[in-house]
């Protein structure tokens, strides 16, 4: 018997506060072959935390990996 799949909302809220924010960050970079590469990541921002600090850290990490 197949399992019932969770909705996207249920997956996102699994184990998190209802008031947490989720942000999609997309960074673009040009490769050595002169083609564009897009990296995207969903980031959870806990309630009461600094949005800019968390987003800046994630962008730095994505750019370091690219």
C-alpha positions in Angstrom: 0.0 0.0 0.0 1.4 3.4 -0.9 2.0 6.1 1.6 0.1 9.4 1.4 2.5 12.2 0.4 2.7 15.3 2.4 1.8 18.7 0.9 4.5 21.3 0.4 3.2 23.3 3.3 3.4 20.2 5.6 7.0 19.5 4.5 8.0 23.1 5.1 6.3 23.4 8.5 7.5 20.0 9.7 9.2 20.6 13.1 9.1 24.4 12.7 7.2 27.3 14.2 4.2 28.5 12.3 5.6 32.1 12.4 9.0 31.2 10.8 9.8 32.8 7.5 11.0 30.9 4.4 12.9 32.7 1.8 14.1 31.5 -1.6 17.6 32.8 -2.5 18.8 32.6 -6.1 22.4 33.6 -6.9 23.8 33.8 -10.5 27.4 33.4 -11.6 29.2 33.1 -14.9 31.3 30.0 -15.4 34.6 29.8 -17.2 32.7 28.6 -20.3 30.8 31.9 -20.3 27.5 30.3 -19.4 25.3 31.3 -16.5 24.9 29.1 -13.5 22.0 29.6 -11.0 22.2 28.4 -7.5 19.0 28.4 -5.4 18.3 27.6 -1.8 15.4 27.8 0.6 16.3 29.4 3.9 14.3 29.3 7.1 14.4 32.4 9.3 13.3 31.6 12.8 10.9 34.0 14.5 12.6 37.0 16.1 16.0 36.5 14.3 17.8 39.0 12.1 16.8 38.5 8.5 19.7 40.3 6.9 22.4 38.5 8.9 21.1 35.0 8.0 20.6 35.9 4.3 24.0 37.5 4.0 25.7 34.4 5.5 23.8 32.1 3.1 24.7 34.2 0.0 28.4 34.2 1.1 28.3 30.4 1.4 26.7 30.0 -2.0 29.2 32.3 -3.7 32.1 30.4 -2.0 30.9 27.1 -3.4 30.3 28.5 -6.9 
